[in-house]
Amino acid sequence: MTTEDVALRFSPRILFLSQSAQQVDAVFRGEPVTLEQAMPLRDDVSTDEITPLPILTHYDEQLGLYPYTGFKAGERLPIGPGIIEKTRIAAYGPRCPDRAARVFCFLQGMQ
């Protein structure tokens, strides 16, 4: 086996928090985006971008619709409500049984 025979595939897909809204959009369209294409990445993402303050008034499955909706790439907010779940970029599995738990698992990097 050579290094050309080896490939890493992630399911769900990786969402690079790129400075380019176009690269973020490409991930949601299902296009493969490499780290090199996504560069430069945002290096100053705040917790308010990950979970915007108004969303924290929800304590049920509604919370799971809003991860990263405050994330800014360039001059845009490319991540709308429900898109993480719709495109299956969030973590799924036995440790993440419902929508709200999947957001937590996604943020923790679990599958």
TORLUMVO-706715 format. One record per atom (N, C-alpha, C, CB): x, y, z; residue in three letters. Coordinates in steps of 0.1 Angstrom, whole numbers, plus 5000, padded with zeros to 4 digits. Glycine has a CB too. Layout:
<rs>
XYZALA ...
</rs>
This chain:
<rs>
500849885000MET 500050005000MET 500950125000MET 499050005012MET 500650224991THR 501350344991THR 500550454997THR 501750384976THR 501150574999THR 500450685004THR 499350734995THR 501350805007THR 499450704982GLU 498350744972GLU 497150654975GLU 498850734958GLU 497350534980ASP 496150444983ASP 495450484995ASP 496650304984ASP 495950575004VAL 495350605016VAL 494650735015VAL 496450605028VAL 493350735020ALA 492650865020ALA 491850875033ALA 491750875007ALA 491750985038LEU 490851005050LEU 489551065045LEU 491551105060LEU 488451005050ARG 487151055047ARG 486351075060ARG 486350955037ARG 485751185061PHE 485051215073PHE 483551215070PHE 485551345079PHE 482751155078SER 481351155077SER 480851165091SER 480751035069SER 480251275095PRO 479851395087PRO 481151465082PRO 478951485094PRO 480851555072ARG 481951625066ARG 482551735076ARG 481451705053ARG 483751775073ILE 484351875081ILE 483952015076ILE 485951865081ILE 483552095086LEU 483252235083LEU 484452315087LEU 481952285089LEU 485252365078PHE 486352455081PHE 485852595083PHE 487452455070PHE 486152655094LEU 485652795097LEU 486652885089LEU 485652825112LEU 486352895076SER 487152975067SER 486853125068SER 487052925053SER 487753205064GLN 487553345063GLN 486753375050GLN 488853425062GLN 486653275041SER 485953285029SER 484553225030SER 486653215017SER 483453315028ALA 482153265028ALA 481853175017ALA 481153385027ALA 482553185005GLN 482353104994GLN 482852954997GLN 483153154982GLN 483852945005GLN 484352805009GLN 483352745018GLN 485752815015GLN 482752825027VAL 481752765037VAL 480552725029VAL 481352875047VAL 480152805019ASP 478952775011ASP 479252645003ASP 478652885001ASP 480452624998ALA 480752504991ALA 480552374999ALA 482252514986ALA 480952385012VAL 480752265021VAL 479252235022VAL 481352295035VAL 478452335023PHE 476952315024PHE 476352265011PHE 476352435029PHE 476952295000ARG 476552244987ARG 476952094985ARG 476952324976ARG 477752044994GLY 478251904993GLY 479551894985GLY 477251824987GLY 480152004982GLU 481452004975GLU 482551974984GLU 481652134967GLU 483551894980PRO 484651864989PRO 485551994990PRO 485551744984PRO 485852025002VAL 486752145004VAL 487952095013VAL 485952265012VAL 489152115007THR 490352085015THR 490752195024THR 491452045005THR 491552155033LEU 492152265042LEU 492852365034LEU 493152195052LEU 493552335024GLU 494252425016GLU 493352525009GLU 495152365006GLU 492152475004GLN 491152564998GLN 490552655008GLN 490152474991GLN 490352605020ALA 489652685031ALA 490452785037ALA 489152585041ALA 491752775035MET 492652875041MET 492453015035MET 494152835040MET 492653125043PRO 492953125057PRO 491753095065PRO 493653255061PRO 491953035077LEU 490853005086LEU 490753115096LEU 491152875094LEU 489553135101ARG 489253225112ARG 490053185124ARG 487753245115ARG 490753265131ASP 491453225143ASP 490953305155ASP 492953255141ASP 489853365153ASP 489253445164ASP 487753425166ASP 489553595162ASP 487253305164VAL 485853275165VAL 485453285180VAL 485553135159VAL 484453365182SER 483953385196SER 482853285199SER 483553525198SER 482653265212THR 481553175216THR 480153235212THR 481553155231THR 480153365211ASP 478853425206ASP 478553395192ASP 478953585208ASP 479653365184GLU 479353325170GLU 478953175170GLU 480653345162GLU 479453095179ILE 479152955179ILE 477652935183ILE 480052875188ILE 477253005194THR 475953005199THR 475553145202THR 475752905212THR 474853215193PRO 474453345195PRO 473553365207PRO 473753405183PRO 473753465215LEU 473053495227LEU 471553475226LEU 473353625232LEU 470853535216PRO 469353515216PRO 468853375215PRO 468753595204PRO 469753285210ILE 469353145209ILE 469353075222ILE 470253075199ILE 470053125232LEU 470253065245LEU 468953075253LEU 471353125253LEU 467953135248THR 466653135254THR 465853005252THR 465753255249THR 466352925243HIS 465752795240HIS 466452685249HIS 465852755225HIS 465652595254TYR 466252485262TYR 465752355257TYR 465852505277TYR 465252355245ASP 464752225239ASP 465452195226ASP 463152235237ASP 464852115218GLU 465552075205GLU 465752195196GLU 464651975198GLU 465052305198GLN 465252425190GLN 466652475191GLN 464252535195GLN 467352455202LEU 468752505203LEU 469552435193LEU 469252465217LEU 469252315189GLY 470052245179GLY 469952305165GLY 469652105178GLY 469052395162LEU 468952455149LEU 469952565146LEU 467452505147LEU 470552615157TYR 471252745156TYR 472852735158TYR 470752835165TYR 473452625157PRO 474952635159PRO 475652715148PRO 475552495160PRO 476552795151TYR 477352875142TYR 476552975134TYR 478052785133TYR 475353005138THR 474553105130THR 475153245132THR 473153105134THR 475953265142GLY 476553395143GLY 477953405137GLY 476653435158GLY 478453295131PHE 479753295125PHE 479853385113PHE 480153145121PHE 480853465112LYS 481053565102LYS 482253525093LYS 481153705107LYS 482053515080ALA 483053485070ALA 483053605061ALA 482853345063ALA 484153685061GLY 484153805053GLY 483053895059GLY 483853775038GLY 482153945051GLU 481054035055GLU 479753965056GLU 480954155046GLU 479753825056ARG 478553755056ARG 478453655068ARG 478353675043ARG 477153615070LEU 476853515080LEU 476453395072LEU 475853555091LEU 477353305067PRO 476953205058PRO 476253085063PRO 478153155051PRO 476053075076ILE 475452955083ILE 474152995088ILE 476452895094ILE 473052945082GLY 471752985086GLY 471152875095GLY 470852995074GLY 470052915101PRO 469352815110PRO 469052685103PRO 468052875116PRO 469352575110GLY 469052445105GLY 469952385095GLY 467752445100GLY 470952455089ILE 471752405078ILE 472752305083ILE 472552525072ILE 473252315095ILE 474252215101ILE 473552085101ILE 474752255115ILE 472352075106GLU 471551955107GLU 471151905094GLU 470351965117GLU 470651995085LYS 470151955072LYS 471251885063LYS 469552075065LYS 472451945064THR 473551895056THR 474351785063THR 474452005052THR 473951745075ARG 474551635082ARG 475951665086ARG 474351505075ARG 476251785088ILE 477651815093ILE 477751805108ILE 478051965088ILE 476651795115ALA 476651775129ALA 476951635132ALA 475251815135ALA 477351605145ALA 477651475149ALA 476451395152ALA 478551475162ALA 476451265148TYR 475251175150TYR 475851055156TYR 474551145137TYR 475050985164GLY 475450855170GLY 474750835183GLY 476950855172GLY 475150725189PRO 474450685201PRO 474650775213PRO 474850545205PRO 475750855213ARG 475950945224ARG 475251075221ARG 477450965225ARG 474651095209CYS 474051215205CYS 472551185201CYS 474851285194CYS 471651145210PRO 470351095206PRO 469451205201PRO 469751035218PRO 469551325204ASP 468551425199ASP 469251545194ASP 467551465210ASP 468551635188ARG 469051755181ARG 469951835190ARG 467951835175ARG 469451865202ALA 470251955211ALA 471551885215ALA 469451985223ALA 471551755217ALA 472751675221ALA 473651665210ALA 472351535226ALA 473151655197ARG 474051655186ARG 474851775184ARG 473251625173ARG 474351895187VAL 475052015187VAL 476152015197VAL 474152145189VAL 475951965209PHE 476951955219PHE 478051865214PHE 476351905232PHE 477651745209CYS 478651645204CYS 479451705193CYS 477951515200CYS 478851785184PHE 479551845173PHE 480551935178PHE 478551915163PHE 480152025188LEU 481152115193LEU 482252055201LEU 480352215202LEU 482051935206GLN 483051855213GLN 483851775204GLN 482451775224GLN 483451765191GLY 484251685181GLY 483951535182GLY 485651705183GLY 482851495188MET 482551355188MET 481751315176MET 481651325201MET 481751185173GLN 480951125163GLN 479951025168GLN 481851065152GLN 
</rs>
